[in-house]
Amino acid sequence: MASEKADFTQRHSAPVERPGLAQGVVHTLEMGGPRSGPVAFGLAAGAHINVRNGHYWNALAYHGSGYRNEKRTLERW
């Protein structure tokens, strides 16, 4: 059992450059996010920002990652 846990930990604890979704790729919520209509059209107006940052373009509940993190993101742009 201890050997299995050590093996699992070794395989699944590799450092990542950035957690979350891949950047520069379109991610769409198939359920829970609008895919057509006026709300989707409004969200799509800023979709390029979400695609660049690796977020779902049509997520209604996502409001950023906090002031400091959003400010750092803008500074990196």
N, CA, C and O atoms as CSV, one atom per row, in Angstrom:
chain,resi,resn,atom,element,x,y,z
A,1,MET,N,N,0.818,-1.191,0.000
A,1,MET,CA,C,0.000,0.000,0.000
A,1,MET,C,C,0.868,1.263,0.000
A,1,MET,O,O,0.604,2.195,-0.760
A,2,ALA,N,N,1.887,1.296,0.838
A,2,ALA,CA,C,2.772,2.467,0.888
A,2,ALA,C,C,3.501,2.648,-0.432
A,2,ALA,O,O,3.725,3.773,-0.877
A,3,SER,N,N,3.866,1.544,-1.051
A,3,SER,CA,C,4.557,1.602,-2.338
A,3,SER,C,C,3.641,2.163,-3.420
A,3,SER,O,O,4.085,2.933,-4.271
A,4,GLU,N,N,2.354,1.780,-3.392
A,4,GLU,CA,C,1.389,2.297,-4.358
A,4,GLU,C,C,1.196,3.796,-4.171
A,4,GLU,O,O,1.127,4.544,-5.146
A,5,LYS,N,N,1.110,4.227,-2.931
A,5,LYS,CA,C,0.936,5.648,-2.640
A,5,LYS,C,C,2.150,6.443,-3.114
A,5,LYS,O,O,1.992,7.511,-3.706
A,6,ALA,N,N,3.338,5.946,-2.868
A,6,ALA,CA,C,4.557,6.624,-3.308
A,6,ALA,C,C,4.606,6.702,-4.833
A,6,ALA,O,O,4.989,7.729,-5.393
A,7,ASP,N,N,4.218,5.613,-5.502
A,7,ASP,CA,C,4.205,5.590,-6.962
A,7,ASP,C,C,3.203,6.606,-7.501
A,7,ASP,O,O,3.508,7.349,-8.434
A,8,PHE,N,N,1.997,6.639,-6.910
A,8,PHE,CA,C,0.966,7.582,-7.318
A,8,PHE,C,C,1.445,9.017,-7.118
A,8,PHE,O,O,1.301,9.861,-8.003
A,9,THR,N,N,2.013,9.281,-5.950
A,9,THR,CA,C,2.501,10.622,-5.644
A,9,THR,C,C,3.581,11.054,-6.623
A,9,THR,O,O,3.589,12.198,-7.077
A,10,GLN,N,N,4.483,10.156,-6.947
A,10,GLN,CA,C,5.558,10.488,-7.882
A,10,GLN,C,C,5.007,10.798,-9.269
A,10,GLN,O,O,5.461,11.741,-9.918
A,11,ARG,N,N,4.039,10.021,-9.727
A,11,ARG,CA,C,3.492,10.217,-11.073
A,11,ARG,C,C,2.581,11.425,-11.174
A,11,ARG,O,O,2.476,12.024,-12.244
A,12,HIS,N,N,1.915,11.800,-10.080
A,12,HIS,CA,C,0.896,12.835,-10.150
A,12,HIS,C,C,1.250,14.111,-9.402
A,12,HIS,O,O,0.374,14.943,-9.164
A,13,SER,N,N,2.484,14.282,-9.034
A,13,SER,CA,C,2.857,15.508,-8.333
A,13,SER,C,C,3.914,16.296,-9.101
A,13,SER,O,O,4.656,17.085,-8.517
A,14,ALA,N,N,3.976,16.080,-10.395
A,14,ALA,CA,C,4.932,16.822,-11.211
A,14,ALA,C,C,4.557,18.305,-11.204
A,14,ALA,O,O,3.375,18.644,-11.276
A,15,PRO,N,N,5.536,19.176,-11.119
A,15,PRO,CA,C,5.228,20.610,-11.126
A,15,PRO,C,C,4.646,21.026,-12.477
A,15,PRO,O,O,5.015,20.490,-13.522
A,16,VAL,N,N,3.748,21.973,-12.433
A,16,VAL,CA,C,3.149,22.502,-13.652
A,16,VAL,C,C,3.504,23.974,-13.766
A,16,VAL,O,O,3.664,24.675,-12.767
A,17,GLU,N,N,3.620,24.415,-14.984
A,17,GLU,CA,C,3.951,25.826,-15.212
A,17,GLU,C,C,2.801,26.722,-14.777
A,17,GLU,O,O,3.007,27.764,-14.155
A,18,ARG,N,N,1.585,26.298,-15.116
A,18,ARG,CA,C,0.396,27.073,-14.807
A,18,ARG,C,C,-0.775,26.116,-14.650
A,18,ARG,O,O,-1.076,25.373,-15.584
A,19,PRO,N,N,-1.448,26.106,-13.499
A,19,PRO,CA,C,-2.589,25.210,-13.342
A,19,PRO,C,C,-3.777,25.675,-14.171
A,19,PRO,O,O,-3.865,26.846,-14.539
A,20,GLY,N,N,-4.674,24.771,-14.458
A,20,GLY,CA,C,-5.895,25.151,-15.154
A,20,GLY,C,C,-5.889,24.746,-16.613
A,20,GLY,O,O,-5.125,23.877,-17.034
A,21,LEU,N,N,-6.746,25.386,-17.369
A,21,LEU,CA,C,-6.916,25.086,-18.788
A,21,LEU,C,C,-5.769,25.647,-19.615
A,21,LEU,O,O,-5.106,26.601,-19.207
A,22,ALA,N,N,-5.541,25.056,-20.764
A,22,ALA,CA,C,-4.494,25.536,-21.671
A,22,ALA,C,C,-4.838,26.937,-22.164
A,22,ALA,O,O,-6.002,27.250,-22.410
A,23,GLN,N,N,-3.832,27.762,-22.304
A,23,GLN,CA,C,-4.023,29.116,-22.810
A,23,GLN,C,C,-4.028,29.098,-24.328
A,23,GLN,O,O,-3.428,28.220,-24.948
A,24,GLY,N,N,-4.712,30.077,-24.930
A,24,GLY,CA,C,-4.728,30.218,-26.376
A,24,GLY,C,C,-5.579,29.181,-27.082
A,24,GLY,O,O,-5.442,28.987,-28.289
A,25,VAL,N,N,-6.459,28.510,-26.345
A,25,VAL,CA,C,-7.332,27.482,-26.893
A,25,VAL,C,C,-8.756,27.830,-26.482
A,25,VAL,O,O,-8.984,28.237,-25.343
A,26,VAL,N,N,-9.719,27.678,-27.389
A,26,VAL,CA,C,-11.112,27.986,-27.068
A,26,VAL,C,C,-11.693,26.866,-26.210
A,26,VAL,O,O,-11.671,25.699,-26.600
A,27,HIS,N,N,-12.211,27.231,-25.041
A,27,HIS,CA,C,-12.871,26.298,-24.137
A,27,HIS,C,C,-14.327,26.740,-24.004
A,27,HIS,O,O,-14.595,27.886,-23.644
A,28,THR,N,N,-15.266,25.843,-24.290
A,28,THR,CA,C,-16.690,26.162,-24.245
A,28,THR,C,C,-17.386,25.273,-23.232
A,28,THR,O,O,-17.205,24.055,-23.233
A,29,LEU,N,N,-18.183,25.886,-22.369
A,29,LEU,CA,C,-19.017,25.102,-21.459
A,29,LEU,C,C,-20.182,24.553,-22.269
A,29,LEU,O,O,-20.988,25.313,-22.804
A,30,GLU,N,N,-20.266,23.245,-22.355
A,30,GLU,CA,C,-21.359,22.622,-23.104
A,30,GLU,C,C,-22.652,22.645,-22.301
A,30,GLU,O,O,-23.739,22.708,-22.877
A,31,MET,N,N,-22.545,22.596,-20.996
A,31,MET,CA,C,-23.730,22.655,-20.129
A,31,MET,C,C,-23.508,23.754,-19.106
A,31,MET,O,O,-22.442,23.837,-18.495
A,32,GLY,N,N,-24.498,24.583,-18.923
A,32,GLY,CA,C,-24.407,25.626,-17.918
A,32,GLY,C,C,-23.932,26.960,-18.451
A,32,GLY,O,O,-24.002,27.964,-17.742
A,33,GLY,N,N,-23.454,26.996,-19.675
A,33,GLY,CA,C,-23.020,28.248,-20.286
A,33,GLY,C,C,-23.787,28.493,-21.570
A,33,GLY,O,O,-24.032,27.551,-22.324
A,34,PRO,N,N,-24.172,29.729,-21.838
A,34,PRO,CA,C,-24.904,30.000,-23.065
A,34,PRO,C,C,-24.010,29.808,-24.293
A,34,PRO,O,O,-22.852,30.225,-24.296
A,35,ARG,N,N,-24.551,29.181,-25.320
A,35,ARG,CA,C,-23.793,28.963,-26.549
A,35,ARG,C,C,-24.374,29.747,-27.710
A,35,ARG,O,O,-23.756,29.832,-28.771
A,36,SER,N,N,-25.561,30.324,-27.524
A,36,SER,CA,C,-26.173,31.150,-28.556
A,36,SER,C,C,-27.108,32.139,-27.873
A,36,SER,O,O,-27.414,32.005,-26.688
A,37,GLY,N,N,-27.550,33.116,-28.619
A,37,GLY,CA,C,-28.458,34.118,-28.079
A,37,GLY,C,C,-27.743,35.364,-27.608
A,37,GLY,O,O,-26.520,35.452,-27.714
A,38,PRO,N,N,-28.487,36.334,-27.086
A,38,PRO,CA,C,-27.905,37.634,-26.728
A,38,PRO,C,C,-26.863,37.571,-25.615
A,38,PRO,O,O,-25.901,38.338,-25.641
A,39,VAL,N,N,-27.027,36.677,-24.639
A,39,VAL,CA,C,-26.044,36.588,-23.558
A,39,VAL,C,C,-24.728,36.036,-24.103
A,39,VAL,O,O,-23.658,36.560,-23.793
A,40,ALA,N,N,-24.804,34.984,-24.912
A,40,ALA,CA,C,-23.597,34.424,-25.526
A,40,ALA,C,C,-22.931,35.451,-26.426
A,40,ALA,O,O,-21.704,35.536,-26.471
A,41,PHE,N,N,-23.723,36.224,-27.137
A,41,PHE,CA,C,-23.169,37.268,-28.015
A,41,PHE,C,C,-22.399,38.296,-27.191
A,41,PHE,O,O,-21.313,38.724,-27.582
A,42,GLY,N,N,-22.965,38.693,-26.044
A,42,GLY,CA,C,-22.280,39.652,-25.173
A,42,GLY,C,C,-20.995,39.079,-24.597
A,42,GLY,O,O,-19.978,39.771,-24.541
A,43,LEU,N,N,-21.031,37.826,-24.169
A,43,LEU,CA,C,-19.818,37.193,-23.636
A,43,LEU,C,C,-18.758,37.032,-24.713
A,43,LEU,O,O,-17.563,37.153,-24.444
A,44,ALA,N,N,-19.201,36.759,-25.930
A,44,ALA,CA,C,-18.258,36.558,-27.034
A,44,ALA,C,C,-17.494,37.831,-27.367
A,44,ALA,O,O,-16.405,37.773,-27.937
A,45,ALA,N,N,-18.063,38.983,-27.010
A,45,ALA,CA,C,-17.367,40.246,-27.276
A,45,ALA,C,C,-16.030,40.310,-26.537
A,45,ALA,O,O,-15.097,40.960,-27.006
A,46,GLY,N,N,-15.931,39.649,-25.397
A,46,GLY,CA,C,-14.682,39.617,-24.646
A,46,GLY,C,C,-14.026,38.254,-24.640
A,46,GLY,O,O,-13.125,38.000,-23.840
A,47,ALA,N,N,-14.469,37.373,-25.527
A,47,ALA,CA,C,-13.971,35.991,-25.524
A,47,ALA,C,C,-12.477,35.910,-25.769
A,47,ALA,O,O,-11.814,35.021,-25.235
A,48,HIS,N,N,-11.938,36.812,-26.560
A,48,HIS,CA,C,-10.503,36.759,-26.862
A,48,HIS,C,C,-9.658,36.868,-25.587
A,48,HIS,O,O,-8.575,36.288,-25.512
A,49,ILE,N,N,-10.140,37.598,-24.601
A,49,ILE,CA,C,-9.412,37.724,-23.341
A,49,ILE,C,C,-9.421,36.391,-22.602
A,49,ILE,O,O,-8.393,35.956,-22.081
A,50,ASN,N,N,-10.590,35.741,-22.557
A,50,ASN,CA,C,-10.681,34.450,-21.877
A,50,ASN,C,C,-9.869,33.380,-22.595
A,50,ASN,O,O,-9.233,32.550,-21.945
A,51,VAL,N,N,-9.882,33.386,-23.913
A,51,VAL,CA,C,-9.092,32.411,-24.677
A,51,VAL,C,C,-7.611,32.611,-24.385
A,51,VAL,O,O,-6.880,31.645,-24.166
A,52,ARG,N,N,-7.178,33.841,-24.383
A,52,ARG,CA,C,-5.768,34.154,-24.110
A,52,ARG,C,C,-5.360,33.696,-22.711
A,52,ARG,O,O,-4.238,33.231,-22.510
A,53,ASN,N,N,-6.279,33.831,-21.736
A,53,ASN,CA,C,-5.964,33.500,-20.345
A,53,ASN,C,C,-6.295,32.071,-19.969
A,53,ASN,O,O,-6.045,31.661,-18.836
A,54,GLY,N,N,-6.853,31.300,-20.896
A,54,GLY,CA,C,-7.168,29.910,-20.610
A,54,GLY,C,C,-8.402,29.720,-19.758
A,54,GLY,O,O,-8.416,28.880,-18.859
A,55,HIS,N,N,-9.452,30.501,-20.035
A,55,HIS,CA,C,-10.714,30.393,-19.307
A,55,HIS,C,C,-11.832,30.072,-20.286
A,55,HIS,O,O,-11.687,30.270,-21.492
A,56,TYR,N,N,-12.957,29.572,-19.757
A,56,TYR,CA,C,-14.133,29.352,-20.587
A,56,TYR,C,C,-14.682,30.699,-21.048
A,56,TYR,O,O,-14.854,31.609,-20.238
A,57,TRP,N,N,-14.956,30.830,-22.342
A,57,TRP,CA,C,-15.448,32.107,-22.863
A,57,TRP,C,C,-16.896,32.351,-22.469
A,57,TRP,O,O,-17.325,33.503,-22.414
A,58,ASN,N,N,-17.665,31.296,-22.191
A,58,ASN,CA,C,-19.087,31.474,-21.903
A,58,ASN,C,C,-19.463,31.118,-20.470
A,58,ASN,O,O,-20.588,30.688,-20.216
A,59,ALA,N,N,-18.542,31.291,-19.537
A,59,ALA,CA,C,-18.825,30.995,-18.131
A,59,ALA,C,C,-19.534,32.180,-17.483
A,59,ALA,O,O,-18.986,33.280,-17.417
A,60,LEU,N,N,-20.747,31.948,-17.008
A,60,LEU,CA,C,-21.502,33.020,-16.358
A,60,LEU,C,C,-21.038,33.267,-14.930
A,60,LEU,O,O,-21.118,34.396,-14.447
A,61,ALA,N,N,-20.556,32.239,-14.248
A,61,ALA,CA,C,-20.224,32.357,-12.836
A,61,ALA,C,C,-18.783,32.803,-12.593
A,61,ALA,O,O,-18.427,33.089,-11.449
A,62,TYR,N,N,-17.951,32.872,-13.614
A,62,TYR,CA,C,-16.555,33.251,-13.407
A,62,TYR,C,C,-16.420,34.760,-13.445
A,62,TYR,O,O,-16.815,35.408,-14.415
A,63,HIS,N,N,-15.861,35.312,-12.383
A,63,HIS,CA,C,-15.710,36.764,-12.303
A,63,HIS,C,C,-14.264,37.169,-12.088
A,63,HIS,O,O,-13.989,38.191,-11.460
A,64,GLY,N,N,-13.353,36.384,-12.598
A,64,GLY,CA,C,-11.944,36.692,-12.440
A,64,GLY,C,C,-11.356,35.965,-11.245
A,64,GLY,O,O,-12.053,35.269,-10.507
A,65,SER,N,N,-10.068,36.143,-11.077
A,65,SER,CA,C,-9.366,35.433,-10.001
A,65,SER,C,C,-8.919,36.382,-8.903
A,65,SER,O,O,-7.905,36.146,-8.246
A,66,GLY,N,N,-9.666,37.441,-8.706
A,66,GLY,CA,C,-9.322,38.399,-7.663
A,66,GLY,C,C,-8.535,39.570,-8.225
A,66,GLY,O,O,-7.846,39.447,-9.237
A,67,TYR,N,N,-8.646,40.674,-7.571
A,67,TYR,CA,C,-8.049,41.914,-8.059
A,67,TYR,C,C,-6.557,41.789,-8.314
A,67,TYR,O,O,-6.077,42.157,-9.387
A,68,ARG,N,N,-5.817,41.273,-7.338
A,68,ARG,CA,C,-4.355,41.204,-7.491
A,68,ARG,C,C,-3.948,40.292,-8.647
A,68,ARG,O,O,-3.071,40.639,-9.438
A,69,ASN,N,N,-4.590,39.119,-8.742
A,69,ASN,CA,C,-4.241,38.202,-9.829
A,69,ASN,C,C,-4.636,38.756,-11.193
A,69,ASN,O,O,-3.892,38.601,-12.161
A,70,GLU,N,N,-5.787,39.396,-11.280
A,70,GLU,CA,C,-6.200,39.992,-12.551
A,70,GLU,C,C,-5.251,41.130,-12.940
A,70,GLU,O,O,-4.924,41.297,-14.115
A,71,LYS,N,N,-4.815,41.900,-11.957
A,71,LYS,CA,C,-3.862,42.989,-12.226
A,71,LYS,C,C,-2.536,42.422,-12.742
A,71,LYS,O,O,-1.952,42.973,-13.675
A,72,ARG,N,N,-2.052,41.317,-12.138
A,72,ARG,CA,C,-0.819,40.673,-12.625
A,72,ARG,C,C,-0.982,40.168,-14.049
A,72,ARG,O,O,-0.072,40.284,-14.870
A,73,THR,N,N,-2.151,39.607,-14.334
A,73,THR,CA,C,-2.425,39.125,-15.694
A,73,THR,C,C,-2.343,40.270,-16.691
A,73,THR,O,O,-1.739,40.126,-17.754
A,74,LEU,N,N,-2.940,41.395,-16.361
A,74,LEU,CA,C,-2.889,42.541,-17.265
A,74,LEU,C,C,-1.458,43.062,-17.420
A,74,LEU,O,O,-1.069,43.480,-18.510
A,75,GLU,N,N,-0.682,43.040,-16.350
A,75,GLU,CA,C,0.711,43.494,-16.431
A,75,GLU,C,C,1.537,42.582,-17.335
A,75,GLU,O,O,2.437,43.049,-18.033
A,76,ARG,N,N,1.228,41.262,-17.324
A,76,ARG,CA,C,1.959,40.321,-18.201
A,76,ARG,C,C,1.591,40.527,-19.661
A,76,ARG,O,O,2.407,40.242,-20.538
A,77,TRP,N,N,0.397,41.011,-19.948
A,77,TRP,CA,C,-0.022,41.233,-21.329
A,77,TRP,C,C,0.852,42.311,-21.918
A,77,TRP,O,O,0.686,42.674,-23.082
